[in-house]
Amino acid sequence: MLKDRQRICLLCINSIIAVIFIVLSIFLIPKANWIFILLCCIVLFVSLELIGDALLKFLFGKINISIFEKGPTSLLSDFIHQLRFCYSLEDFFNTVGEILEVQGDCSVLFINRTNNYVLYNSPNKLTCKAETMNTLDMNFCDVRAEGFYFIDKNFGLTTDYKSTRGFFLVKEQYHLYIFCKYTHLFDKVIYDTLFKEYVRFLNRQEIITNLSVITELSREWSMLADEQKSFLPMIMPEVHRLDLASYFRPLVNVSGDYYSVLPLNEHKTLVMLGDVSGKGLAAALVMGLVLNTVKIMEDKEDLVNVIYSIDRAIKDMKLQDKYTVLFIGIIDTEKMTIRYINASMSDPIIVTRSPEGYRIKPLSSNCSLIGIIDLDNVTVAEQRLFRGDLILMASDGISEAMDQDGVELGSTDLYLRTIKNSANKSASNFVADMANLVESYCDGHLRDDVTMLVAKVEG
């Protein structure tokens, strides 16, 4: 809102300067050419607009840094950042303690209003006092409208931001109260972002809890598999100039394979395919964690930061011997490029036309395993794309499928021949040909999950 107002003011100032220039031109140089004066006014106005816009961007960059990274609001900015990587109530409580309590001297209370059960309260703080609890119960127990609210020093709602001494967030039955004597110093813009991240955390935590509960209580792996498949896009999104198709066949009910397609704008699309080590619940949890980490990233075009975030999230789960290999790339159909990071996936390729027929260009690995070892400096590679190019991302369940003699499919001429012969087909038909090839080659005796994601560049 502030930025819009300043743009309007800048536009008004530029217009006034242009009008003054016209008036001066009329009185000082009455015989001047009107077309020349008009052109000068246009050039002056455009120049002022460009300079003003650049100045606004510079000033707002400085303001954002001073407000959200260096000022009091930086406390909530840090909390929001850590909240994005919380996957359990334990993670959440640790973040509350480390940032809000230790760094911000805040007092925090987290309540399930369904039964008024206190999930967390800050030790030795005002949230432990019986009178505090009674007042909050009396004032806010029936609040159900989702959003954020400001609290005054008497624990009542207030619209006078200068008198605020805290705030609370409401998402369904969960109330999160944060008491801070300098709440009025936080920039009000931060609360929308904080509430959205709070909602994402609760949804994320519920999904992971549901996965664990289903496995531990019912042992119905088919139910867990259905829950897992809900993470994957079974229907491909409509993307301009891209023909997309996928194939997913787990060896058992629960798989460690995953893929995702996320359109970023009209021209850019993020594609990803990966494989978690092992099988079972732990692999499913890591798979869901990876997909969710990418989904909540604000700047998905920063592939290096995406990789580091996934690596940190997996390591924070502290699951023994769990890691992932993955390929992640951004296809740009305007620049006709694919920028990518290949974290030890063996099979991603581009199939492209040439005068001699179709040829295969590998998208070679440029990153180590994710989630188990220290990452070296991660870099982004780039390949040129052409009309009709087909990008194949596949798990090793395809290339390592074996025939009766133990020969792997990926080492045969049949594998390369099928890829080249089917490259002129649609993405869905190409996927069908490859799936049929795997099935017939191993005579139905699969040894691993089979997952494919194909993107074909259209004219």
Protein Blocks (a to p, Z undefined) as FASTA:
>chain_A
ZZmmmmmmmmmmmmmmmmmmmmmmmmmmmmbcfklmmmmmmmmmmmmmmmmmmmmmmmmm
mmmmmmmmmmmmlmmmmmmmmmmmccbfklmmmmmmmmmmmmnopacddddfklopafbd
cehiaklpmklmmmmmmmmmmpmbgcdddddfkopacfblklpgbdcddehjbccddddf
klmmpcfklmmmmmmmmmmmmmmmmmmmmmmmmmmmnopaklmmmmmmmmpcfbacddeh
iacddddddfblbdcbdcddddfblmbccddddddehedjllmmmmmmmmmmmmmpmblm
lmmlmmmmmmmmmmmnopghiacddddddddfklopaddddehiakbccddddfkbccdd
ddddfbdcehjaccdddddddddddehiacddddfklmmpccfkopafklpmklmmmmmm
mmmpcfklmmmmmmmmmmmmnnopafbdcddddddddZZ
